[in-house]
């Protein structure tokens, strides 16, 4: 593990001023037990070897890197590459930490996995892990997202999960987290709340990053093998930020420019985007300190993005820290740009990306002209099977984009 990863976060779970664990007293011992179990198991040969076996023989890792030759020619300038997490079993990077969290839960003697989900990829991945380990599964999902991501709701139910519709507030990802925390309070003795990103109280921002680190390790080795050098730019979409921290962690100590791409929605007006680092301020949400989009009353603001998995008014505390230190550059792509990238990658490369991942593709396409002779590696965090009904029903097949 790199020097940076070994020293971040602190023992108390802080990345600079961000992170920590602000928990209601009944949950303090449960999160302490999770941290203690992770400390022990992350150094255990038995745990590590079983996780490696799962990744190779169940998930199908390593996932490849694809040179996007056609898109590179169309965009002009930089050569574009994609780390193909869409080819990970269940279609996204989420299974990397869900299988590890399931294995952790089994070692802790838990019998149930529970979580929130936005786009449904985390819910599908956790339901898959629960089926693999023979556990119950409870997934909380906002009603808006249930309607947008119907294929993933079906997948979760086929895998045996109970899907709990969330009908209060904005009926999206933030409220799904709220609902799951409320349900977890009465089940913490027997269940593990497998938080779906690098967010939440410590140790989850660290733990999920570490479980996603495999993406960065593979990508670094593969890119060197393919080209003989490291990429000039690595980019990934950022909502909570797990896929981004996964690939960034492989290059964090290298002279490689890192770009996180936030969802700029339809405008810069509050409630019409979910670009937390671009427009947010320091605050607390769901038991940790980070940057937050706030309304006039100082509460987490309503958000919007075409990509349900990025629909969150906060961001992982490590991203807030990396923004403040300047190690990672944060920018954005709006709904129209993401849709354009969705159709472009589909038509010119035969790869249908998740709308979340399409934000990073949009950034790479936009930046290519400015970097002739350079290389840009995109973390293609998921595939777009879940999005095709929503996209075609609302936007046709890209006419006019």
C-alpha positions as a Markdown table, in Angstrom:
| # | Residue | x | y | z |
|---|---|---|---|---|
| 1 | Unk | 0.0 | 0.0 | 0.0 |
| 2 | Unk | 1.2 | 3.5 | -0.8 |
| 3 | Unk | 2.7 | 5.9 | 1.7 |
| 4 | Unk | -0.4 | 8.2 | 1.4 |
| 5 | Unk | -2.8 | 5.4 | 2.0 |
| 6 | Unk | -0.9 | 4.2 | 5.1 |
| 7 | Unk | -1.1 | 7.6 | 6.7 |
| 8 | Unk | -4.7 | 8.6 | 5.7 |
| 9 | Unk | -7.0 | 8.8 | 7.6 |
| 10 | Unk | -6.0 | 9.3 | 11.2 |
| 11 | Unk | -6.8 | 6.7 | 13.8 |
| 12 | Unk | -10.0 | 8.7 | 14.5 |
| 13 | Unk | -11.0 | 8.6 | 10.8 |
| 14 | Unk | -10.1 | 12.1 | 9.8 |
| 15 | Unk | -8.7 | 13.3 | 6.5 |
| 16 | Unk | -7.5 | 16.7 | 7.6 |
| 17 | Unk | -10.7 | 18.5 | 8.9 |
| 18 | Unk | -13.0 | 16.0 | 7.3 |
| 19 | Unk | -14.4 | 12.6 | 8.3 |
| 20 | Unk | -14.8 | 11.2 | 11.9 |
| 21 | Unk | -17.9 | 9.5 | 13.3 |
| 22 | Unk | -20.7 | 11.6 | 14.9 |
| 23 | Unk | -23.0 | 8.8 | 15.9 |
| 24 | Unk | -26.0 | 8.4 | 18.2 |
| 25 | Unk | -24.8 | 6.7 | 21.4 |
| 26 | Unk | -26.6 | 3.3 | 20.6 |
| 27 | Unk | -24.5 | 2.9 | 17.4 |
| 28 | Unk | -21.1 | 3.8 | 18.9 |
| 29 | Unk | -20.2 | 0.3 | 20.0 |
| 30 | Unk | -21.4 | -1.2 | 16.8 |
| 31 | Unk | -19.2 | 1.0 | 14.6 |
| 32 | Unk | -16.3 | 0.4 | 17.0 |
| 33 | Unk | -16.8 | -3.3 | 16.5 |
| 34 | Unk | -16.7 | -2.9 | 12.8 |
| 35 | Unk | -13.5 | -0.9 | 13.0 |
| 36 | Unk | -12.0 | -3.6 | 15.3 |
| 37 | Unk | -13.0 | -6.4 | 13.0 |
| 38 | Unk | -11.6 | -4.6 | 10.0 |
| 39 | Unk | -8.3 | -3.9 | 11.7 |
| 40 | Unk | -7.9 | -7.5 | 12.5 |
| 41 | Unk | -9.2 | -9.1 | 9.3 |
| 42 | Unk | -7.5 | -6.7 | 6.8 |
| 43 | Unk | -4.2 | -8.2 | 8.0 |
| 44 | Unk | -5.5 | -11.7 | 8.1 |
| 45 | Unk | -4.1 | -14.1 | 5.4 |
| 46 | Unk | -7.3 | -16.1 | 5.6 |
| 47 | Unk | -9.5 | -13.0 | 4.9 |
| 48 | Unk | -7.2 | -11.7 | 2.2 |
| 49 | Unk | -6.9 | -15.1 | 0.4 |
| 50 | Unk | -10.6 | -15.7 | 0.4 |
| 51 | Unk | -11.3 | -12.2 | -0.9 |
| 52 | Unk | -8.7 | -12.7 | -3.7 |
| 53 | Unk | -10.4 | -16.0 | -4.6 |
| 54 | Unk | -13.8 | -14.3 | -4.8 |
| 55 | Unk | -12.5 | -11.5 | -7.0 |
| 56 | Unk | -10.9 | -13.9 | -9.4 |
| 57 | Unk | -13.3 | -16.8 | -9.5 |
| 58 | Unk | -16.7 | -15.0 | -8.8 |
| 59 | Unk | -16.3 | -11.4 | -9.9 |
| 60 | Unk | -14.1 | -12.1 | -12.9 |
| 61 | Unk | -11.3 | -9.7 | -11.9 |
| 62 | Unk | -9.0 | -8.3 | -13.2 |
| 63 | Unk | -11.2 | -6.1 | -15.5 |
| 64 | Unk | -9.3 | -4.9 | -18.6 |
| 65 | Unk | -8.4 | -1.5 | -19.9 |
| 66 | Unk | -9.7 | -0.7 | -23.4 |
| 67 | Unk | -8.1 | 1.8 | -25.7 |
| 68 | Unk | -11.0 | 3.9 | -27.1 |
| 69 | Unk | -9.5 | 4.3 | -30.6 |
| 70 | Unk | -12.6 | 5.5 | -32.4 |
| 71 | Unk | -13.6 | 8.0 | -29.8 |
| 72 | Unk | -10.0 | 9.3 | -29.6 |
| 73 | Unk | -10.0 | 9.9 | -33.3 |
| 74 | Unk | -13.3 | 11.7 | -33.2 |
| 75 | Unk | -12.3 | 13.9 | -30.3 |
| 76 | Unk | -8.8 | 14.7 | -31.5 |
| 77 | Unk | -5.8 | 15.3 | -29.2 |
| 78 | Unk | -5.4 | 12.9 | -26.3 |
| 79 | Unk | -5.7 | 9.2 | -26.5 |
| 80 | Unk | -8.6 | 7.9 | -24.4 |
| 81 | Unk | -8.6 | 4.7 | -22.4 |
| 82 | Unk | -11.2 | 3.1 | -20.2 |
| 83 | Unk | -10.8 | 0.9 | -17.1 |
| 84 | Unk | -13.7 | -1.5 | -17.7 |
| 85 | Unk | -15.5 | -1.8 | -14.3 |
| 86 | Unk | -18.6 | -2.3 | -16.4 |
| 87 | Unk | -17.2 | -5.8 | -17.0 |
| 88 | Unk | -17.0 | -6.6 | -13.2 |
| 89 | Unk | -19.8 | -9.1 | -12.2 |
| 90 | Unk | -23.1 | -7.2 | -11.7 |
| 91 | Unk | -22.0 | -4.5 | -14.1 |
| 92 | Unk | -20.2 | -1.9 | -11.9 |
| 93 | Unk | -17.4 | -1.4 | -9.4 |
| 94 | Unk | -19.8 | -1.7 | -6.4 |
| 95 | Unk | -19.2 | -5.5 | -6.0 |
| 96 | Unk | -15.6 | -4.8 | -5.1 |
| 97 | Unk | -16.6 | -3.5 | -1.7 |
| 98 | Unk | -19.9 | -5.4 | -1.3 |
| 99 | Unk | -18.2 | -8.8 | -1.5 |
| 100 | Unk | -15.6 | -7.6 | 1.0 |
| 101 | Unk | -18.3 | -6.2 | 3.3 |
| 102 | Unk | -20.2 | -9.5 | 3.1 |
| 103 | Unk | -17.1 | -11.4 | 4.0 |
| 104 | Unk | -16.5 | -9.0 | 6.9 |
| 105 | Unk | -20.1 | -9.5 | 8.1 |
| 106 | Unk | -19.7 | -13.3 | 8.0 |
| 107 | Unk | -16.5 | -13.1 | 10.1 |
| 108 | Unk | -18.4 | -10.9 | 12.5 |
| 109 | Unk | -21.2 | -13.4 | 12.8 |
| 110 | Unk | -23.8 | -11.2 | 11.2 |
| 111 | Unk | -26.8 | -12.8 | 9.4 |
| 112 | Unk | -28.0 | -9.8 | 7.4 |
| 113 | Unk | -26.7 | -7.1 | 5.0 |
| 114 | Unk | -28.5 | -3.8 | 4.6 |
| 115 | Unk | -27.9 | -0.6 | 2.7 |
| 116 | Unk | -29.1 | 2.3 | 0.7 |
| 117 | Unk | -28.9 | 2.6 | -3.1 |
| 118 | Unk | -29.4 | 5.3 | -5.6 |
| 119 | Unk | -29.0 | 3.9 | -9.2 |
| 120 | Unk | -29.4 | 0.4 | -7.8 |
| 121 | Unk | -25.9 | -0.8 | -8.6 |
| 122 | Unk | -24.9 | -0.9 | -4.9 |
| 123 | Unk | -28.2 | -2.6 | -4.1 |
| 124 | Unk | -27.7 | -5.3 | -6.8 |
| 125 | Unk | -24.1 | -5.8 | -5.7 |
| 126 | Unk | -25.1 | -6.2 | -2.0 |
| 127 | Unk | -28.0 | -8.5 | -2.9 |
| 128 | Unk | -25.5 | -10.6 | -4.8 |
| 129 | Unk | -23.1 | -10.7 | -1.9 |
| 130 | Unk | -26.0 | -11.7 | 0.4 |
| 131 | Unk | -27.0 | -14.5 | -1.9 |
| 132 | Unk | -23.3 | -15.7 | -2.1 |
| 133 | Unk | -22.9 | -15.7 | 1.7 |
| 134 | Unk | -26.4 | -17.0 | 2.5 |
| 135 | Unk | -27.6 | -13.9 | 4.3 |
| 136 | Unk | -30.7 | -11.8 | 4.4 |
| 137 | Unk | -30.7 | -8.5 | 2.5 |
| 138 | Unk | -32.6 | -5.2 | 3.0 |
| 139 | Unk | -32.2 | -2.4 | 0.5 |
| 140 | Unk | -33.7 | 1.1 | 0.9 |
| 141 | Unk | -34.3 | 3.0 | -2.3 |
| 142 | Unk | -36.1 | 6.3 | -3.0 |
| 143 | Unk | -39.3 | 6.1 | -5.0 |
| 144 | Unk | -37.9 | 8.4 | -7.7 |
| 145 | Unk | -35.0 | 6.1 | -8.2 |
| 146 | Unk | -37.2 | 3.0 | -8.2 |
| 147 | Unk | -39.1 | 4.4 | -11.1 |
| 148 | Unk | -35.9 | 5.4 | -13.0 |
| 149 | Unk | -34.0 | 2.2 | -12.4 |
| 150 | Unk | -36.6 | -0.5 | -12.7 |
| 151 | Unk | -34.3 | -3.1 | -14.1 |
| 152 | Unk | -32.1 | -3.0 | -11.1 |
| 153 | Unk | -35.1 | -3.2 | -8.7 |
| 154 | Unk | -36.1 | -6.4 | -10.5 |
| 155 | Unk | -32.5 | -7.7 | -10.2 |
| 156 | Unk | -32.5 | -7.1 | -6.5 |
| 157 | Unk | -35.7 | -8.9 | -5.9 |
| 158 | Unk | -34.6 | -11.8 | -8.1 |
| 159 | Unk | -31.5 | -12.1 | -5.9 |
| 160 | Unk | -33.7 | -12.3 | -2.8 |
| 161 | Unk | -33.4 | -8.8 | -1.4 |
| 162 | Unk | -36.3 | -6.9 | 0.3 |
| 163 | Unk | -36.5 | -3.5 | -1.4 |
| 164 | Unk | -37.9 | -0.8 | 0.9 |
| 165 | Unk | -39.4 | 2.2 | -1.0 |
| 166 | Unk | -38.6 | 5.5 | 0.6 |
| 167 | Unk | -41.4 | 8.0 | 0.1 |
| 168 | Unk | -40.4 | 11.0 | 2.3 |
| 169 | Unk | -38.4 | 14.2 | 1.4 |
| 170 | Unk | -36.8 | 14.1 | -2.0 |
| 171 | Unk | -37.5 | 10.4 | -2.3 |
| 172 | Unk | -33.9 | 9.9 | -3.6 |
| 173 | Unk | -30.5 | 8.8 | -2.3 |
| 174 | Unk | -30.1 | 11.0 | 0.7 |
| 175 | Unk | -33.5 | 9.9 | 2.0 |
| 176 | Unk | -32.6 | 6.2 | 1.3 |
| 177 | Unk | -29.6 | 6.7 | 3.6 |
| 178 | Unk | -31.8 | 8.3 | 6.3 |
| 179 | Unk | -34.3 | 5.4 | 6.0 |
| 180 | Unk | -31.6 | 2.7 | 6.2 |
| 181 | Unk | -30.0 | 4.3 | 9.3 |
| 182 | Unk | -33.3 | 4.3 | 11.0 |
| 183 | Unk | -34.0 | 0.7 | 10.2 |
| 184 | Unk | -30.4 | -0.3 | 11.2 |
| 185 | Unk | -30.8 | 1.1 | 14.7 |
| 186 | Unk | -33.0 | -1.8 | 15.7 |
| 187 | Unk | -31.0 | -4.5 | 13.9 |
| 188 | Unk | -27.4 | -3.6 | 14.6 |
| 189 | Unk | -26.8 | -6.7 | 16.7 |
| 190 | Unk | -27.4 | -9.0 | 13.7 |
| 191 | Unk | -27.0 | -6.9 | 10.6 |
| 192 | Unk | -24.2 | -5.0 | 8.9 |
| 193 | Unk | -25.0 | -1.6 | 7.3 |
| 194 | Unk | -22.8 | -2.0 | 4.3 |
| 195 | Unk | -22.6 | 1.7 | 3.3 |
| 196 | Unk | -22.4 | 2.0 | -0.4 |
| 197 | Unk | -19.7 | 4.6 | -1.0 |
| 198 | Unk | -16.7 | 6.4 | 0.7 |
| 199 | Unk | -19.2 | 8.2 | 2.9 |
| 200 | Unk | -20.7 | 7.8 | 6.3 |
| 201 | Unk | -19.1 | 7.5 | 9.8 |
| 202 | Unk | -15.6 | 6.1 | 10.2 |
| 203 | Unk | -14.4 | 3.4 | 9.3 |
| 204 | Unk | -16.5 | 3.3 | 6.1 |
| 205 | Unk | -14.8 | 6.0 | 4.1 |
| 206 | Unk | -11.5 | 4.3 | 4.7 |
| 207 | Unk | -12.8 | 0.7 | 4.4 |
| 208 | Unk | -14.7 | 1.2 | 1.2 |
| 209 | Unk | -11.7 | 3.0 | -0.4 |
| 210 | Unk | -9.4 | 0.1 | 0.6 |
| 211 | Unk | -11.8 | -2.4 | -0.9 |
| 212 | Unk | -11.9 | -0.4 | -4.1 |
| 213 | Unk | -8.1 | 0.1 | -4.2 |
| 214 | Unk | -8.0 | -3.1 | -6.4 |
| 215 | Unk | -9.2 | -0.9 | -9.3 |
| 216 | Unk | -6.3 | 1.5 | -9.0 |
| 217 | Unk | -3.7 | -1.3 | -8.5 |
| 218 | Unk | -4.9 | -3.2 | -11.6 |
| 219 | Unk | -5.2 | 0.0 | -13.7 |
| 220 | Unk | -1.7 | 1.2 | -12.9 |
| 221 | Unk | -0.1 | -2.2 | -13.7 |
| 222 | Unk | -2.2 | -2.6 | -16.9 |
| 223 | Unk | -1.6 | 0.8 | -18.3 |
| 224 | Unk | 2.2 | 0.5 | -17.8 |
| 225 | Unk | 2.0 | -2.9 | -19.5 |
| 226 | Unk | 0.0 | -1.5 | -22.4 |
| 227 | Unk | 1.9 | 1.7 | -23.0 |
| 228 | Unk | 5.1 | 1.6 | -21.1 |
| 229 | Unk | 4.2 | 4.7 | -19.0 |
| 230 | Unk | 1.6 | 6.0 | -16.7 |
| 231 | Unk | -1.4 | 8.0 | -18.0 |
| 232 | Unk | -1.2 | 11.7 | -18.0 |
| 233 | Unk | -4.7 | 12.1 | -16.6 |
| 234 | Unk | -7.0 | 9.8 | -14.6 |
| 235 | Unk | -10.6 | 10.7 | -14.3 |
| 236 | Unk | -13.7 | 9.4 | -12.6 |
| 237 | Unk | -17.2 | 10.6 | -11.8 |
| 238 | Unk | -17.9 | 11.7 | -8.2 |
| 239 | Unk | -21.1 | 11.5 | -6.2 |
| 240 | Unk | -20.1 | 9.9 | -2.9 |
| 241 | Unk | -16.9 | 9.0 | -4.7 |
| 242 | Unk | -16.1 | 5.3 | -4.2 |
| 243 | Unk | -15.2 | 4.5 | -7.8 |
| 244 | Unk | -13.0 | 7.7 | -8.0 |
| 245 | Unk | -11.2 | 6.8 | -4.8 |
| 246 | Unk | -10.7 | 3.3 | -6.0 |
| 247 | Unk | -8.8 | 4.4 | -9.2 |
| 248 | Unk | -7.2 | 7.5 | -7.7 |
| 249 | Unk | -5.7 | 5.5 | -4.9 |
| 250 | Unk | -3.6 | 3.6 | -7.4 |
| 251 | Unk | -2.0 | 6.8 | -8.7 |
| 252 | Unk | -2.1 | 9.0 | -5.6 |
| 253 | Unk | 1.7 | 9.0 | -5.1 |
| 254 | Unk | 2.5 | 9.4 | -8.8 |
| 255 | Unk | 3.0 | 12.5 | -11.0 |
| 256 | Unk | -0.5 | 11.9 | -12.6 |
| 257 | Unk | -3.2 | 14.5 | -12.8 |
| 258 | Unk | -6.4 | 13.3 | -11.1 |
| 259 | Unk | -9.8 | 14.7 | -12.1 |
| 260 | Unk | -13.1 | 14.1 | -10.3 |
| 261 | Unk | -16.2 | 14.9 | -12.3 |
| 262 | Unk | -19.3 | 16.0 | -10.5 |
| 263 | Unk | -22.9 | 16.1 | -11.8 |
| 264 | Unk | -23.8 | 19.7 | -12.8 |
| 265 | Unk | -27.4 | 18.7 | -13.6 |
| 266 | Unk | -29.4 | 21.3 | -15.6 |
| 267 | Unk | -28.0 | 24.5 | -14.1 |
| 268 | Unk | -25.9 | 26.0 | -11.2 |
| 269 | Unk | -29.1 | 26.9 | -9.3 |
| 270 | Unk | -29.4 | 25.1 | -6.0 |
| 271 | Unk | -31.7 | 22.0 | -6.4 |
| 272 | Unk | -30.8 | 21.6 | -10.1 |
| 273 | Unk | -27.4 | 20.0 | -9.7 |
| 274 | Unk | -25.5 | 17.7 | -7.3 |
| 275 | Unk | -22.0 | 19.2 | -7.6 |
| 276 | Unk | -21.0 | 19.3 | -3.9 |
| 277 | Unk | -17.4 | 20.3 | -4.1 |
| 278 | Unk | -18.1 | 22.9 | -6.8 |
| 279 | Unk | -20.8 | 24.6 | -4.9 |
| 280 | Unk | -20.9 | 23.2 | -1.4 |
| 281 | Unk | -19.6 | 24.4 | 2.0 |
| 282 | Unk | -18.1 | 22.6 | 5.0 |
| 283 | Unk | -20.7 | 20.8 | 7.1 |
| 284 | Unk | -22.0 | 17.5 | 8.5 |
| 285 | Unk | -24.2 | 14.8 | 7.0 |
| 286 | Unk | -25.0 | 11.2 | 8.0 |
| 287 | Unk | -22.5 | 11.2 | 10.8 |
| 288 | Unk | -19.4 | 12.6 | 9.3 |
| 289 | Unk | -17.8 | 16.0 | 8.4 |
| 290 | Unk | -17.4 | 16.9 | 4.8 |
| 291 | Unk | -18.5 | 19.4 | 2.1 |
| 292 | Unk | -22.3 | 19.6 | 1.8 |
| 293 | Unk | -24.8 | 21.4 | -0.4 |
| 294 | Unk | -27.0 | 23.4 | 2.0 |
| 295 | Unk | -30.2 | 25.3 | 1.7 |
| 296 | Unk | -31.0 | 28.7 | 3.2 |
| 297 | Unk | -31.8 | 27.0 | 6.6 |
| 298 | Unk | -28.4 | 25.3 | 6.6 |
| 299 | Unk | -29.9 | 21.8 | 5.9 |
| 300 | Unk | -28.8 | 19.5 | 3.2 |
| 301 | Unk | -30.3 | 20.9 | 0.0 |
| 302 | Unk | -32.4 | 19.1 | -2.7 |
| 303 | Unk | -30.2 | 17.9 | -5.6 |
| 304 | Unk | -30.7 | 16.9 | -9.2 |
| 305 | Unk | -28.8 | 14.9 | -11.7 |
| 306 | Unk | -29.8 | 12.6 | -14.5 |
| 307 | Unk | -27.6 | 9.9 | -12.9 |
| 308 | Unk | -29.3 | 8.5 | -9.8 |
| 309 | Unk | -26.0 | 7.1 | -8.3 |
| 310 | Unk | -24.6 | 10.7 | -8.1 |
| 311 | Unk | -27.7 | 12.2 | -6.5 |
| 312 | Unk | -26.3 | 13.1 | -3.1 |
| 313 | Unk | -25.8 | 16.5 | -1.4 |
| 314 | Unk | -22.5 | 15.4 | 0.3 |
| 315 | Unk | -19.3 | 13.9 | -0.8 |
| 316 | Unk | -16.8 | 11.4 | 0.7 |
| 317 | Unk | -14.6 | 13.2 | 3.3 |
| 318 | Unk | -11.4 | 12.1 | 1.5 |
| 319 | Unk | -12.5 | 13.9 | -1.6 |
| 320 | Unk | -13.2 | 17.1 | 0.4 |
| 321 | Unk | -9.6 | 16.7 | 1.8 |
| 322 | Unk | -8.0 | 16.1 | -1.6 |
| 323 | Unk | -9.8 | 19.1 | -3.0 |
| 324 | Unk | -8.6 | 21.3 | -0.2 |
| 325 | Unk | -5.0 | 20.1 | -0.6 |
| 326 | Unk | -5.1 | 20.4 | -4.3 |
| 327 | Unk | -4.1 | 16.9 | -5.1 |
| 328 | Unk | -7.2 | 16.2 | -7.0 |
| 329 | Unk | -8.9 | 18.6 | -9.4 |
| 330 | Unk | -12.7 | 18.7 | -9.3 |
| 331 | Unk | -14.8 | 19.8 | -12.2 |
| 332 | Unk | -18.2 | 19.0 | -13.6 |
| 333 | Unk | -20.3 | 17.8 | -16.5 |
| 334 | Unk | -24.0 | 18.6 | -17.0 |
| 335 | Unk | -26.9 | 16.3 | -17.9 |
| 336 | Unk | -26.7 | 17.2 | -21.6 |
| 337 | Unk | -22.9 | 16.5 | -21.8 |
| 338 | Unk | -23.4 | 13.2 | -19.9 |
| 339 | Unk | -26.1 | 12.1 | -22.4 |
| 340 | Unk | -23.9 | 13.1 | -25.3 |
| 341 | Unk | -21.1 | 10.9 | -23.9 |
| 342 | Unk | -23.6 | 8.1 | -23.3 |
| 343 | Unk | -24.6 | 8.0 | -26.9 |
| 344 | Unk | -21.1 | 8.6 | -28.3 |
| 345 | Unk | -19.4 | 5.8 | -26.4 |
| 346 | Unk | -22.3 | 3.5 | -27.3 |
| 347 | Unk | -22.2 | 4.2 | -31.0 |
| 348 | Unk | -18.4 | 4.6 | -31.6 |
| 349 | Unk | -17.0 | 2.0 | -29.2 |
| 350 | Unk | -19.8 | -0.5 | -28.7 |
| 351 | Unk | -19.9 | 0.2 | -24.9 |
| 352 | Unk | -23.1 | 1.4 | -23.3 |
| 353 | Unk | -21.9 | 3.3 | -20.1 |
| 354 | Unk | -23.8 | 4.0 | -17.0 |
| 355 | Unk | -25.1 | 7.6 | -16.8 |
| 356 | Unk | -22.8 | 8.1 | -13.8 |
| 357 | Unk | -19.7 | 7.0 | -15.7 |
| 358 | Unk | -20.8 | 9.0 | -18.7 |
| 359 | Unk | -20.0 | 12.2 | -16.7 |
| 360 | Unk | -16.3 | 11.1 | -16.7 |
| 361 | Unk | -16.5 | 10.2 | -20.4 |
| 362 | Unk | -17.9 | 13.6 | -21.1 |
| 363 | Unk | -15.0 | 15.3 | -19.3 |
| 364 | Unk | -12.4 | 13.2 | -21.2 |
| 365 | Unk | -14.0 | 14.0 | -24.6 |
| 366 | Unk | -14.1 | 17.7 | -23.7 |
| 367 | Unk | -10.5 | 17.8 | -22.5 |
| 368 | Unk | -9.0 | 15.6 | -25.3 |
| 369 | Unk | -8.4 | 18.5 | -27.7 |
| 370 | Unk | -6.5 | 20.5 | -25.1 |
| 371 | Unk | -4.0 | 17.6 | -24.5 |
| 372 | Unk | -2.5 | 16.5 | -27.9 |
| 373 | Unk | -0.1 | 13.6 | -27.4 |
| 374 | Unk | -1.3 | 12.9 | -23.9 |
| 375 | Unk | -3.3 | 10.0 | -22.5 |
| 376 | Unk | -6.5 | 10.1 | -20.4 |
| 377 | Unk | -7.6 | 7.1 | -18.5 |
| 378 | Unk | -11.4 | 7.0 | -17.6 |
| 379 | Unk | -12.7 | 4.9 | -14.8 |
| 380 | Unk | -15.8 | 3.4 | -16.6 |
| 381 | Unk | -17.5 | 2.6 | -13.3 |
| 382 | Unk | -20.5 | 0.8 | -14.7 |
| 383 | Unk | -22.6 | -0.3 | -17.6 |
| 384 | Unk | -25.7 | 1.4 | -18.8 |
| 385 | Unk | -28.2 | -1.6 | -19.0 |
| 386 | Unk | -30.0 | -0.1 | -16.1 |
| 387 | Unk | -30.4 | 3.3 | -17.9 |
| 388 | Unk | -31.5 | 2.4 | -21.4 |
| 389 | Unk | -35.2 | 2.4 | -20.8 |
| 390 | Unk | -35.1 | 5.8 | -19.0 |
| 391 | Unk | -32.8 | 7.3 | -21.6 |
| 392 | Unk | -34.7 | 6.2 | -24.7 |
| 393 | Unk | -38.1 | 6.9 | -23.2 |
| 394 | Unk | -37.1 | 10.5 | -22.3 |
| 395 | Unk | -34.4 | 11.3 | -24.8 |
| 396 | Unk | -34.9 | 9.0 | -27.7 |
| 397 | Unk | -31.7 | 7.8 | -29.4 |
| 398 | Unk | -29.7 | 11.0 | -29.1 |
| 399 | Unk | -31.2 | 13.0 | -31.9 |
| 400 | Unk | -30.1 | 16.6 | -31.5 |
| 401 | Unk | -27.4 | 15.9 | -29.0 |
